[in-house]
Amino acid sequence: MAAENLPSQFDVVILGTGLTESVIAAACSRVGQNVLHLDRRNYYAGNWASFTFNGLLSWIEEYKNQQEAQITESEQVWRSLIDEGEDVVPLSSVDSSISNLEVFCYASEEEEKEEETKAPLTSCQPVNAEAVSEETNGDSTEAQDTVTGDDATASDAKTQKEEHKASEPKEEQNISDISEPSQSQEEKESQLISSPAVPPVEVEKKITYQKLVKEGRRFNIDLVSKLMYSRGALVDLLIKSNVSRYAEFKNIGRILTCRNGKVEQVPCSRADVFASKQLTVVEKRMLMKFLTFCLDFEQHPEEYQDYTEKPFREFLKNKKLTENLQDFVLHSIAIVTQQTLTEEGLKATQHFLRCLGRYGNTPFLFPLYGLGEIPQCFCRMCAVFGGIYCLRHSVQCLVVDKASNKVKAVIDTRGQKISCSHFVVEDSYIRDEQRQSTSYRQISRAVLITDRSVLPSESDQQISLVTIPPLEPSAPAVSMVELCSSSMTCMPGTYLVHLTCSSSGTAQEDLAPVVSQLFHVSTIPGEEPSEGAEERSKPAVLWVMYFSMRDTSTLDSSSYSLPSNVHVCTGPDGSLGCDYSIKLAESVFHHILPDEEFCPPAPNPEDIIYDGDGPQAEGPGFDESATTEADKSQAEEEGAAHERSPSTESSEPAEMDSVTQQAPSDTTPSSEE
């Protein structure tokens, strides 16, 4: 919507399109509130955003330019709009939530064409070399336009939901498919034409920086790395509100840990425990007994009441768990720190166990195309119910009524005065003078593009969660999420790796040792490790970005000197799940509208009856369908188990382990219970 056409009166004005703000916008719009949703950026989701590789490079450039630019706050425009009895609270126009950003490229800087034409020179067949050279050059210029019909489907990742089948083996088939026409054309000249088809396959596997840029649209790189617990607050909200129809999800295939420099699978379910080769028979019994206790630990307070004020690690030692099992439980199942208290650790373990089996063998889901899709899904819901959106548009200041000490209006960057009853704002828009404290925790982040998995398996299309215990006693534990190409976040033949930990120094200082331990980092771009070296068994890092992100999750309303109807939403926290942000959104919503339901279910499109559409609704087929859907909606409210629509049915929850699924494919929470 054009900024000049904005109405002058809204119930709620929201600044920032992160997950928390987007959920609040959807919830307010759903119950009939007039919502204006703004963001100074030119993309949705704020620090929750996902970028293509080329988009991320542009974002990095913008960050560097912002660091160099001297921005002065202009007050002349809005001073003339302030009336007597009104005060002003200026907002910040500079985002300082990202810091210590560093980028390193380890992929070869050679031109892609030069690299591809080298392989045929090793062939002893001149005719074949020419044919293969023509084919590879054609592939480098035409991209997916020259491949077979199945591969053309894979080239349109955003519009085809079956793109999850695109993988490295498919990329190899693409090359063989391209070679076949040339072989048939030269068949009369030589019978050995098929033999030189193998060398180009090996050359294609070497990925250059130019290849990453060329295939940049296949990447969806998240600024914040999180997973969704299958029984967590976010999944429950997606199901309840019907927002799940806007997204697709993939099950996390395995949970790994790194111990003594070796990556191994964590046994977290009953089947995994008894199938594990890392545990002795005694350890298996001990672990199963402890996990069974955690499922209903509240029923046995005598077991842990002496440790409620002590670290969870001490309680694990008291339970006579071995060091091996303590690491599994602490870092890979409960996913807590060394300082976490016992009761909190038991609740985290219980939550993990209760999430197992709902959609697969692990408790986690990941949204296809990246986490940045989730805020956009809620923005879409808000827009469906009348919310107005403006990107590249911000608020300069708040207009406060001196008598009531409440915000009565905002003045946007175009100089328009817009009245509102409530104002919701992302923390990064608040100036330091409105804060009680300017000391923050930081989250260290690293984003890597690698050439293969840290633990190769039969299926190379698995999303893995890797937990890495502290390398030193004072260092933080690191969580790592490895994404494959079927998650729609990276190009075939590569993996996208996210590392996250609480900061003790800069992001590079915190995470570079972990990267060096698990991956091969070349000293010269494109250099390969020597034959027989230990580094050769490690995945190679092609590109890496380090940065720190401000963690304001410990702040509350008392941390700001702001009017009572201004609600501040903190940014992403350092935990693996999204529960904190959803609970904060619900809290802010109930503060604004205490008597309204938070995100009630949106009607299905086929259930909506428009004015004048009565005659079009006639016919037994339509009426029967509408009745069925209405009955289903009523049954859901009563807690009956059912699937919400035929297009999203699934016979077994575990099917999400191997195929991508639409979010509504799960059964409703009531049916699971």
N, C-alpha and C positions, 0 to 999 in steps of 0.2 A: 504494500500500500504506500502511496506517495506520502511523504512526511507532511506536505502542505495541507493534506486533506484530513489530518488526524482530528477526531472529535476533541472537544475541550473538557469532557467529563467522563471519568471512569471510576469504577468501584475500587479496582486494584491496579496499580502500576508496578510492574516487575522489571528489574534491571539485572540482566545476566541470564544466559540460557543454559547454565549447568544443570546437572541432574536434579538437584534439590529444587531450584527455581522452576524448572520445567514441570516437575510433579505438582508443585503448588499451583502453577498456572492452569494445568489441566484440571485439578481438583476444584479450583474456584470457578472456572468456566463451566464445568460440568453441572454445578448447582445453580447456574444462572447469573453469576457475577460478570460484570463488564470488565474485561481484562485487556490491558495494553502491555505487551511483552517486548522489551527493547534489549539490544546488545550493541556495544560500540564496535565489536568485531564484525568481520564480513562472513562469518561462519557460525553455525550453531554449536552449542554444547560447551563453550568456554574451555576450561582446563580438562573437561571430559571429552574433548573433540577427537576425532579420527581424521587423519590426512592421508592422501595418496603420497607416494614418495616425492613427486614433484611439488605437491602442495606443502609437504613438510619442509622442503628446501626453501620455499618462499616464506614460510613461517619463520624459519631460522634467520633469513635475511631481514625480515621485519623486526625481529628481536634485536639483532645487531644494530640496525638503524635507530631503534628506539633508545638503545643504550647510549648512542653517540649524540642523539638530538637533545637539545635543551628546550624543554617544553614549559612555557609560562602559562599560568592560568589567567584567562581573561575574565574580568568582572564587569566591564562597562555595559555589556549587552543586557545582562539580567538585572543590574542595579535599578534601571529605570522602570522595571516591572513590579517592584516591591512597593506595597501600599503601607500606610500608617498602621501600626499594630501588628505588623508582620516581621518576622526575623528570617534569616537565611542560613542554611547549612550547606556549604559548598561540597561537591563531591570530586574525587580524583579522576583525572583523565588519563592517568598512566597506570598500566598494569605492572606491578612489581612482584607478582607471585612466582615468577620463574627467574632463576639465577644460575650462575656457574655453568652456562651452556658451553659444551665443547663437542666438536665433531671430528671424527677421524675416518678416513677412507683407506681400506686395505685391499680393495679389489684393484685389478689391473687397470691402468689408465689408458691402455692401448685402444685404438679405434677398433670397433667390432668387426668391420670388414677385413682389416688387415689380419686379425686373429683367425677369422674363419677361412681365409684363403691359404693359410699355411698348411693345413692338414692334407689337402690333396697332393701337395708337392712330395709327400712321402710315398705316394703310390707309384708303382712301376708301370701303370697303364695311362699313357697320356690322354687317350680319348676319355676315359672315365674321369680323370682329374678335371678336365674341362667341363664335363657335364655336371659334376658335383659342385664345381665352383659357381656355375651359373645358377644352380638350385639354391645354394646357400646365400648368394648375393640377392636372389629374388626373395628369399625368406626374410633377409634383413631389411628390405625396403617395403615389402608388402605385408609384413607381420603375419597376422592370422588369416589374411585374405587369400593366401595361397594354399591353405591346408584343406583337409577333407571336411566333409559336412559335419562330422562329430566334433572336429577341432574348431570349426567356425562357431559352434555353440559355446565352446569354452572361452572364445575370445570376447564374448559379451557377458562379463561376469555379473554386472549389475542387473541385467534383465533376465538371465536364465538361472533358475534355481537349481539346476542339475550340474552347475559348475563344480560342485564338490568332487566330481569324478576326475577333474583335471589334476594330474600329479606328474611326478618325474617320469614314471614309466610311460605315461601318455606322451610326454614330451619326446621320449625316445621313439615312440611310434610315429609321431609327427614327422620326424626326420626320415624314417623308413618309408612313410607314405610319399614324401616328397621325392624320394629317390626312385621309386618304382617307375614313374613315367619315363625317366631318362634311360633306365635300364631297358625298357621295351623298345625305345627308339634306336638304341645302339646295339640291339641284340644280334644283328647280322654281322657286325664288325668284330665282335669279341664275345666269347662264351664266359669270360671271367669278370663280367661287369658287376655281378653281385658281390664279389669279394671285397672291393674297395669301399663298400657302403658302411663298413664298421668304423674306420678312423674318424669320419666327421662326427659320429655320435659322441666320441670321447671329447672332441674339441668343443662341442656345444655345451658340455657340462661345465666348462670353465666360464664363470660369469664375470664379465667386466663391469666397470662402473657405467659405461655407455649402455650396457644391457639393462642395468637397473633403472637408469633414467628413461630408456625407451619403453620399458615395461612398467613404468612408475604407476600407471593407473590401476594396476593389479594389486597394489599395496593399499592397506588401510591401517595406518599406524596410530595407535592410541597414545595420548599424552599420559594417561593414568592407566595402570594395569590392575584390573580387578576381575574376579569371577563371581558367578551367581550361585549361592547355595540353593539346592533344589527345593528346600523348605524355608528359604530365607524370606525376609520382608519384601524384597524386590520381586521375586517370582510370585509370591502370593498377591502382590498388588497388580502385577501384569495380568494375572488370571482374573482377579476380582473385577478390574476395571475394563476388561476386554481390550486393553491396549496391546496385549500379546499378539493380536491379529496383524499388527503392523511389522512384525519382526520374525526372524527364524533363529534357531539355536542349534548348537552342536554340543554333545556330551564330552566332557573331559575324559579321555580314554584311560589315563593312568596317572598315578602319583609316584614320583621318584624322589630319591634323596641322594645327597652326595656325602659319602663317608670315606675318610682316608683317601681322598682324591678319586674315588671310584663311584660311578653313578649306578644305583640299583633301585629296584622297584620296592615300594612300601606295601606291606600286607595290611590292608585296612578292613577288608570284609572277611567273613568266615572262610569263604573259599580261598581267598588270597593267603590267609594265615596258614591253612593246612597245605597249600601248594607251594609255600615259600621254601626256597633252598637256602636262604640266608639265616634262617632261625633253626635252632635245635628243637628236638621234640619237647624238651622241658620248657624252652622259651615260648613255644607255641601254646602250651597249656597255660603258662603264666599270663600271656597276652590275652588269650580268650577269656580267662577268668576276670582280668582287670576290666576289659571292655564290657563284659556282661554287667559288672558292678556299676560302671559309669552310666549305663542306660537308665537305671533307676536309683542313682546314688542318694537322692533325697529321702528315700525310704530307709536309709542306713546312716543316719547322722553320726552315730557313734564311731563310724569308721574314719571320719575326717574332721570331726569337730575340734580336735587338738591341733589341727594344722590350718584352720581358717585364716589365721594371720601370718602364715608362713608361705614361702614360695611353693609352687606346684612341684618343682623339682625335688624338694625335700620329701614331699608326700610320696612321690614315685619311688624314691629310695627306700622309704619306710615300707612300701609294698613289696620290697625285695626284687624289684624289676632290675634286670641287668642293664649295663650302660647302653647296650645295643637297643633294648626296648625303650629305655628312657628317651633316647634321641628320637625314635620313631614316634612315640606318643607326644612328646613336647613340641617338636618342630614340624611333624608331618601330619598329625591327626588333630591335636588341639590347636596347633599353629599359634602358639603363644611364645612370650619371651621368658628368659630365665627369671625375671622379677615378678612374673604373674602370680597372683595369690592362688591358693589351692582351690577355693570354691569357684573362682572364675575359670580356672583350668578345667575343672570337672564339667562345668556347664558348656565350655567350648568343645570338649570331647563328646559330650552327650549330643550336642547339636550336630556335630559331624556324623555321628553314627545314625541319627534319625534321618539324615538326608540321604544316606546310602540306599540304593535300590529304587529310588523313585523314578529315575530315568535311565539308570545304568549302574555300573559297578563303582562309580565314584559319586561324591555328593555335588559335583559342580556342573554348571552349564556355561557356555560362552556364546554371545550373540554373533551370528555371521555378519561380516563386514565391520566388526569392531564394536567396542563398547560405546562409541560415539553415536551409534544408532539409537540407543535407549532414550537419551534426552530428546532426540528428534521425534521419537514415537509419541512421547507425552506432549510435545509441542503440536504435533498433528492433531491429537485429541482436543487440545485447547482450541485450535483453529476451527475444528469441526463444530464446536459449540459456540463459536462467535468471537474467539480471541483474535486480537489484531497484533501482527508482528511487524517489526521494523529492525533490520540489521543495519550496521554502520550508522547507528543512531543512539544517542545516549542522553543522559540527564546531567545538566550542569550543576543544579543546586535544588535543594528542597525549600519550599516556602512554609514556614512554621507560624502558626497562630500563637502569639505571645500569651494570650489569656489562658488557653487550654494546653499549651505546649504540645500540640499535635500538628503533624504535617497536613496542610490543607490543599497543597498543589505542588507541582514540580515544574521546573523550567528546562525544556530540552535544549539540545545543541542548535536547534534552528531558532531559538528565542521564543518558542510558543509556551504559554502558561497553561498547564493541564491540571485540572482539579482531580483529586482522588481522596478516598477515605482511608486507604492503607497503601503503604509502600514497602515492597520487598526488594532487597538489594543483595547482590553478591559481595562478599567481604572485600574483594580487591578494589571495589569502588570507594571504599571508606578511607578518608585521609587519616594520617597519623594523629592529628590534633583531636580527632573524635574517638580515639582509642585510650583505654586506661593503661595499656601496656603495649610496647612495640617490639617485644621479644617473642619470637615464634620458634616452634619446632620446624624442622625441615624434613622432607622426604627425598632420598637420593634415588634417581632413576637412571636406567641405562636401556637403550633400545639397540638391538643388534640385528643385522641381517647375516645369516650364516648359510653354509652350503649343504649341511646335513644335520641330522638329529644327534643330540648328545648320547642317546641310547638307541641305536638302530634296531628295528624289529621287523617282523614279517610285513606289517602294514606301516607304510611311511606316512599315512594320513591320520595321525593321531595328535590330539592336543595333549600336552603333558604339563603337569604342575611339578616343579622341582623345588624341594626345600633344601636349603644349604645352611647347616649349623654354623655358628660363628667360627671363623678361622683362628681367632684369638679370643681370650676370655673377655676383653673389653669391646670387641667388635660386635656389631649387630648381626642377627640372623638375616639371611637373604631369601626372598621368595622369587622364583623364576617361572615364567609361563612361556612355553615353547609352542608356537602356533604353526600349523602346516598350511599348505596352499588351499586345502578344502575348507578352511575357515574363512576364505575370501579375504585374507589379510596380507598375502604375499604371493609372488609369482611362482609357478611350478618350478621345482628344482631348488627352492630356497626355503628357509625357515625364518620366522620373525620371532625374536626372543626378547622378552621384557624382564628386567631385573629391578627389584624394589627393596629398599630397606630404610629404616630410620637413619637420619644423617648423624654422623659424628664428625665429619669433615666435608669437603666438597664431594660431589657425586663421583667424580673420577677417583678420588682417594679412597672412597668407600667400596667401590664396585670393581675397579680395575684388577685388584688381586683375584677376585672371583672369576672374572672373565679370563684372566691368564691361566687359572687352574683348569677350567673346563674347555677352553677353546684355544685354537692355534691363532696367535696374533703375529702376523709377519712384520719384520722390520722394514721391508721394502714392499710397496704395493704390488700385488700380483705374485710375490715370491712364494714358492712352495717349499715345505719342509724337506730336508734331505731324506734319502731312502733309509728305511729302518729306524728313523728317529721316532721317539715316543710321541712327538707332536703330530706325526702323520696320522695317528689314529684319532686325533681330535677334530671336531668340525672347525672349519676355517671361518674367521670373521671377515666379512666383505665390507661392512660399514657399521659404524657405531656412533651413537650420540649419548652423551652424558648431560644431565641437568638436575638441578635441585628445584623442588616445588614446595611452596609454603604450606604447612599443615596447621590450620587454625581450628581444628576440631575440638580443642580443649576450651575454646572461648564460648561464652554464653552472652545473654542480653546485658548482663551487668558489666561486661568487658567494654561496652561502648557508651559514649555520652551522646545519646540520640533520643529523639522524641519517642513516646510510648507506642505510636502506631507505625514505627519503622522497624521492620523485621530483617535481621541480617542472617544470611545463609553462608555458612562457612564452606570452604572448598573441600576437595577430596581428602579423606583421612588416610592413614597409613595401613589400615587393615586390608585383608584380602577380599572381603565381601563388601556389599553395598548397603548393609542394614542401617548403618549410622545415618547416611544421607536420607533414606526413606523415613526413618523415625523422626528426623529433624523436620522434614517436609510436613509430616502429619501433625507434629507439634505446632508449627507455624500456622497451618491451616486452621486448627482448632482454636488458636489464639485469635484469628481473624473472624472465624465463623463457628463459634462454639456449639451451635445447635444443629449444624449440618453434618451429613454423612461424608466421610472422606472417600473420594473417588468411587461413587456408586457405579455399578455396571452400565456401560454404554449400550444402547439397543443395537441389535444386529441390523444391518442395512435393509434386509428383507422385511423387518418388522415395522419400519417407519412408514406411516401413512401420511401422504402429503395432501394438502387441500386440492380438491378437484380431481383426485386420482381414484375416486370411488369406482367408477365404471370399469377402469382398467384392472381392478382387483378381482373382477368376477371370474368364475371358472373353478371347478372342483380341485384342479391340481394346485392352483395358487392358495386356495383356502385351506386345503389340507396341509400344505407346507407351513403356512402361517400358524395354523393351530398347533402343529407339532413343535415349532420353535417356541411358541408361547408356553406350551406345556413344559418344554425343557427349561426355559427360564425360571418358571415357577418351581420346578423340581430342584433346580440348583439352589434357590433361596432356602428351600426346606432341608437342604443337605443331602438330597438324593444323588446317587452316582449316575453320571451320564457323560457322553461326549457332546460337545457343543455344536458341531456341524459336521456333515459327512465329509467335507473337503479336508478336514484336519483330524480324521480318526486315526488311531493307532491301536493295534491289537495288543502289543506288549510295550510297556514303558522302556524296556531295555533296547528297543530298536534304535533309539537315538544314539547308541554307542557307535553305530557304524554308518548311519546316514544322517544328513541334516534334516531337521524337522521344523515345522511351524510351531510357534510357541503354544497355540491352543491344543497341540497334540497331547498334552498331558491330561490326565484325569483331574477333576476338580479336587481341591484340598479336602473337602468333606469325604469324597470317595476314597481318598488315600488313607484317611484316618479309620 
